[in-house]
Each structure stands twice: as structure tokens, then as C-alpha cells.
Amino acid sequence: MASYAKPENALKRAEELINVGQKQDALQALHDLITSKKHRAWQKPLERIMFKYVELCVDLRRGRFAKDGLIQYRIICQQVNVSSLEEVIKHFMHLSTEKAEQARSQAQALEEALDVDDLEADKRPEDLMLSYVSGEKGKDRSDRELVTPWFKFLWETYRTVLEILRNNSKLEALYAMTAHRAFQFCKQYKRTTEFRRLCEIIRNHLANLNKYRDQRDRPDLTLPESLQLYLDTRFEQLKIATELELWQEAFRSVEDIHGLMCLVKKTPKASLMVVYYAKLSEIFWISSSHLYHAYAWVKLFNLQKSFNKNLNQKDLQLIASSVVLAALSVPPYDRRRGASHMELENEKERNFRMANLIGFNLEPKFERGEVLSRASLLSELVSKGVLSCATQEVKDLYKLLEHDFLPLDLALKVQPLLTKISKVGGKLSSASSVPEVQLSQYVPSLEKLAALRLLQQVSQVYQTMKIECLSQMIPFYDFSVVEKISVDAVKHNFVAMKVDHMKGVVLFGSLGIESDALRDHLTILAENLNKARALIYPPAKRASKLGEVLPSLADVVDKEHKRLLARKSIIEKRKEEQERQLLEMERVEESKRLIEQKKTEEAEKKRLADEIEQRKLFRIRKEIEEKEQEEAQVLLQETLPGKKWAKKILEGDEKISKQKLMELALTEQLRERQEMEKKLQKLAKTMDYLERAKREESAPLIEAAFQQRLVEERILHEREQEREIVESKQRHQGDLKEKNRLSRILDYKVIFQERVMSRRQEEFDRRRVEREEQISQMIQARKQEREVLRKKVFYVRSEEERLRKLREEEEARKREEADRRKKEEAERKAKLDEIAEKQRQRERELEEKERLRKEALLGRSTDGLSKPPEPLAATRPSETTAAPAIAVAAANGAGTAAPAAPPQTGGRYVPPKLRRQGAEGSGQAPPETDRWGSRQDDRDRPSQPPGDRWRSGGGSDDRRPSFGGPRSTSTWSSSRSSRGSER
């Protein structure tokens, strides 16, 4: 990964790569820069880099790269310049949308090209097989390959932007705008699957927002602006869901809106609530929930009547008619009859949810019949005057279906009213939020209600009726449909009837026989028989058990006493605990009081400081105003002395600021400019009238001059044409004469031409021969040059080969010499190690002999000796003393040793007898050799320097001092003497 000292360098590098066609490398370079930890502080060049980055991502359709880059850029500029992030995201969405539109404009069959169920799904195996097996490469497949990838990328862009902006309080407006654009995308191209996913994404964002409340930049839904943005997004989602006919998603959107209202405890604006109830009524109608549909219409009617000031009487009448017809469309029987307990509980829970959505705050303990029912709804419509606002046809229909008893003529009287009602409807001019109202949608439900009412009333009058008569009484249904309706009514205990197709009759029964009270007649009979038996045979009185209880009474009293004592102790403990809690509460209250007092004092100090600061700011502001007034006066006197309004201000006592003076000057300039424009317009109008008059007067004159010019030009054209004909004839005659004159010299011309051609041919042949000779010479010269060059190359290569062989031989000789030296060195070291080992062995033998001698001497009697002999150990200190003495003598230039130095024995033991004999035989002891073969006089010489001693040591190449190596005997003897003296 390349690192750049400045972001501008990365941008330049990316532009260079783009110019050579390497967009992927340019994108990777910018991605590395954005994700690096080196450039985490926001600066202006980063914004230009992000613009280029998103352009490359869009061109290459790299959604993952775009998401990573935008997340990193959000981290960079979140706390510094969040507007930069907003601009980058807007640019990103604009580019994606523009590319998608370009692809769509290139495709001719968009609907076929977008015939994909899921934009996030890959190609199916069968599609791939079809594309390879079938030889078709037509329009549909090319459009699919061209358009679908760009729409996939656009959908991914919307998802990425929503994910980035989901928890950013500073970009709530951009989040809402992105959601709206995504909704419009789904609506425009009928993307139902993507719409469901989009709704789920927004729903999850809100859930996470409520779940994690401790986030730093979390949007606050209690603010009116934030709440309005979220509500607008949800209402847009609801509208698009209904337009796409995704009713389940629309219902979930309604639940989202209701949950958002419950979360913030605030009611939206009336205009939004109108849309809410309008869409809710449509959803309930599609789901066949006619009761909730009617209640939603009631809420919609109340909102329009209360808040819509532009509502006219006609629209109010149409809305009221819709409310009444919606209430009449509710089935008149209870569907809970015969349901299981689980179904009743589910129905109760469903009613509770629906009522909350409509706006009724229900408690779970309420029954459905007490709150939401058809009867209560109709009574409410009558009591609140909704029925009085409806049309006359609706009123008559309500009276026929709910109050009149017309078992034979009910359907015949209802049918013309339904025909009139089906023609009523249209768009409301004064209620734009309400959809188009069509009363014809309620006609099927009202026909069913009329059939049910007729069957109910007929069952109260007749016991038997022919099927033909019943079919004639219900003209808008066949008897098969009536039979289905009657089966549903009998199931829910609305009417009791049977159909006998063999006899062709309908048998009506009485609901009172099958009532709930008579169904339980066996249970009631059993209870009454039990009561009668108890009266006839009363139960015998039981004997007293006091005698059985008395013996155990003492134990009971003892247990009760212990229980009371335990209870008393528990009460005492509770009192103590309560007192402790009271003391703790008092202590807490006291600490709270002190904290409040401290806060009050701090607030007072802060208030005083704020007052001082305000007074200071007021003084500064006053000084600034005074200074501006002085500058305004100076400006009036110096720069605007000739203006009338300036003279008025100077003559008056009114104080004016510099800003106000500038505004007055601008106003005056604007007024003067407007007056000048008016004058110019007036002048232009005058000039326009004058020019129009001139042109009206000159038009016939111009036409006459034009006609005269046509006549003149026609005469001139005829004259010129005649002159041209005459001149052409004359030129033709002259050309014929010239041809006859030149034909006489034609033979001479041919002879001259042949002469010239022959001379030129000879010149050409001569030059060609010369050229061939020159080329052959050049070829020969180049051959010689190549031969010389080859020889030179051969010589150079031979010389290089000879030198290489010499170098190899020299290197081989050097390697052999080095190996030989290493071998000799190893042999010499081995010999030296062997000599050293022998010397160490000899020392060990001498030391062993010395030890044995000492033991022998210590074992002898010392009485006969006049002077104890000097042991060998006594000679060792002399070694240490002799070496410094010799070194000093060598330093001072002395030629002999100190006279006090006793004769040395060289480290070898000499018996006293032999020592005395030697002293008597000669005045000076003969030179003795030590263990290394050195003479005694050599020990008296001054020691050589270490370097000289190494250089002269036995002719060996080993310069390292080692035991047994070239060490002087004098040094060794002096060291032994010094050790002996120390002992």
C-alpha cells in the first residue's frame, strides 16, 4: 500500500491512472488513502478526493468500496464538517441515479428488462442454461444485461446511504430525503420486493434507535423537527404501499406510525391524520374488516369537519354519506357465536389492536360489544348528527334497513335507492388528502344487508314460503346466492330457516326455541330437583365435637401463644427497620437539600456572572451603535449631500444607523432605477407606435416599388439573354477558325514530341545504370563493414574468454594456497597443544614429587640441624620479587642484578649438601638450566617487550601467548620465586 505525504498527491496519482485507463488501480489508491490512519483529520482536499472516489465507484459499480469509503469519511468529518459528508453523499446518489437513467434511456423495452423478482438475487441456473442453449440474443436479453445491473447498483446505493445516516442527528433531513427517493424508485419501477426490504430496514433503524439510547449522535425524537421528518417518512411509506397494493406492508406502516406516536406521546398534525385515517379505511376495506373501516371513516369525518375550513357542503354531504354507508355495510350479526375459547381470545386481542390503531384507548378487560359494535356505531352517527349531513337517498336507505318493517317490499324499495347511490361519487375539491369517494363500492354489502333484513322479517311473519316467491322478493340475487347468505346467517344465529329443495319451499323457525335459556333446561331441571329433595329430606344435624376438641385445646393455646410472640418480635423488627429507613430517608433528604442549596448558590453566582456579562455586552453594543451613528452622519454629510431624503434626515433629530442608512440608499437607488425603467418603457412604447405608423404608411409604397422593380428586372433579363446568345455565336465562329489554323502544324507537333520522348528515355536509362552501380558498391561496402565487425566481435569474445580462464585459474590457486595454509596452521596448533599438554604433565609430576618431599621432611626429626634448610617453597617468593627487580634494572639501564639477590636454583630442588659443595668449589655457581632448557644467566637478562618476545619466540607463526609457548624463562622463574616468598 503506497503512502502519500499529502492527499493531493494521491489525487494526482489517481488522475494519472485514470488517463491511462487504469480506473481500478486509481480506485484502490484512493481507497488506501481514505482508510489509512495517517489522514484522519479533515481537510479540504479530502472532499475533492471523495468526489473523485465516488465517481470511480459509480463508473466501476463497486458498491462495497463506496460503502467503506463513506464510512471512513463519516468518521473523519463527523465532528468537524458534517456538511462535507452531506455533499459527498448527494453527489454519490446523483451519479448513481444519472447512470441508471442513462441505461434506462438506452433500453427500449424497460418493463421486460426489469422483469426480475429480486434485484439482490443472482441469475438462476435455468436462465443461464437458456441463454447458452437458445441462440436468441435479442432485444430483451440485451436490455436485461444493460439496465438491470445499474438498477441493482442504484438500489445498493440507497441501502448504503441509509445505513450510513441511520444514527446521525445532523443529517436527519438527508436520511429522510434518501428514504423518499428510495420509495419513489420502488414506486416508479414497481419494485415490490425491494419496497418490503426498504420498509424493514427503516423499521430496524428505528428499533435500534430506541434500543441503544446512549449513542453520542443519536437523533432525539422529542424534538419537533426530528419527529416531523420521521412521520413524513412513514406517511410516504404508507402512501407508496397502498399505491403498490401491498396491503400487508401498508398495515405494518400504519402500526409503525401508531407506535411512533405512542413513543413520543404526541399527536401529528391534522393534515397527516387525515392521510392516516384515509389509508387505514382503505386497508380495512380491502381486508373485509367493515366495522373498523366504518370507524376509520368516522374519525376521518370528524377531522374534516373540525379542521378543514375549506370544506363545502357538497363534500361534507358526500363524506357523511360514505360514513353512514360504511356503517350499514357492517354485517348485522355477531361472528363470535360458536367460536372456541382460543378464537375468542385472538379476536379480543385483534379488536384491542385495531381499536388502538383507530384511536380508541381500550383496556383489555372491556368486551368488544361494549366498545366496538355496529349498534353503538349507528347510534353514535345518529346522536352526533352525521346522518343528518348525508344525502336523502342514504337517509331513506338507513330508514328502510334499520327501522321499517316491510317483509315483502323491502328489497324492491331498496333497489332504486342503491341504483341512485351507485352513481354518486367523485374527487373531493376541498379535501385533497381524502381519496376519491365512490359510494358504489358499498352497493354489494348493502344488497347483502337488504337480503338479510328481508329474510329476518319474513321469518317473523311466515313459517313456509316457496322458493320462487322468495327469489322474486330479492331481485338483485339468484337463489343460489341467497342460499349461501342464509347459511351464513343461520350459522351466526341471525335467522332460523331451512330449505327443502324436494318440496321447493323454505321453512322458517323461531329463534326463541333455540335460545340460550331453553338450551340449558336440563341443567335448570336438575338444580330444581336438588332443591326439592333438600326440602323433602333435610340433612341430619351432626353431633357436637366439643368433647373431642377439649383435650387438644391446651396444645392449640400454646401454639397460638408462641405464634403471637413470634409475631410481636417480627413487628418490633419491622418497627426498627422502619425507623432505620426513616433515618436513612432523613439523611438522604438532608444531603439532597445541601446539594440543592449548593446548586442554588452556584446558579446565583452564574446568574450574577451572566448579568455582568450582559451589561458588558450591552455597553459594547451601545458603543458600537453610537459609532455606527457617527459613521452614518459622516456618510450623510460627505457622500450623500445632494439627496433630498438625506437632507431630511440631516434636518431631523432622528438617529439612524449605518445599516439603515445603507438600506435607505439601496431603496432610493431601486426607486430611481424603477422610475428610469418606467421612463424607458414609456419611450419604447412611443417609439413603437411611431415605428408602427411609419411601417403602415410605407407598406403600399414598398409594394408598388417592388412591382416596378420586377418589371424592370424582367426587361433587363431579356436584354441580357439576347446579348449572351449573340456573343455565344461569335465565340463559336472564332473557335472554328482557330481549329482550322492549328490543324496545319499537327504533324510537326508529333515529330517534336517523339524527339523529346527519345531524349528523355536515354537520360532515364543512363541514370538507372548509374544508380544500379552505386547500389552494388554500397552493398559491397556494407558486406566488408559487417565482416570487420564480426572479426572484432570474435576477437573481443576470445579475449574475454582468455581473461576469464586466467581469473578462474588465479582464484583456484588462491583457494589451494589458503587451504594449504589452513592445513599447516591446524597441524602447528595440534603440535603446540601436544607440547603444552606434555608440559602440564611434567608440572603435575614435579608438584607430586614436591608434595612427597614435603611430607618426608615434615616426618623427620629437626633436633640435629643447626639451621633449617630452605624448602622449595621459599624459592617461590623470589620469583615475584626477581621479576620487578629485573624490570627496574632494565628500565634504569643497569647491567647486573642486585647484589643482595640469592642464587637461584631455577625451580629445581637442590639438596643442601650439593649446594654447599658447589659454593665451596667455585666462587660462582655454574649456569644451570631450568625445566625448559634455559640457562641461569638468561634469567638475569632484562625481559623483552611482549611484542618482541612474540616475534622472536621459536620462529612460530602463532602470535598468541599460551601456556608452554614462547614465554621467557626469567619471567617464569621470577614468578615461581615470588610465589615462594609469599609462602
Helices and strands as residue ranges (DSSP letters): H 7-19, H 23-35, H 44-60, H 63-77, H 82-106, H 110-113, H 125-133, H 139-164, G 169-171, H 172-188, H 192-211, H 224-243, H 247-264, H 270-286, H 290-307, H 313-328, H 341-358, H 368-371, H 374-383, H 386-389, H 392-402, H 410-422, E 425-426, E 437-438, G 439-442, H 443-461, E 464-466, H 467-473, H 479-491, E 497-500, E 505-508, H 516-519, H 521-536, H 546-549, G 550-552, H 553-638, H 644-651, H 658-742, G 743-745, H 746-859, H 872-892, H 912-921, G 937-940, H 946-951, H 969-982
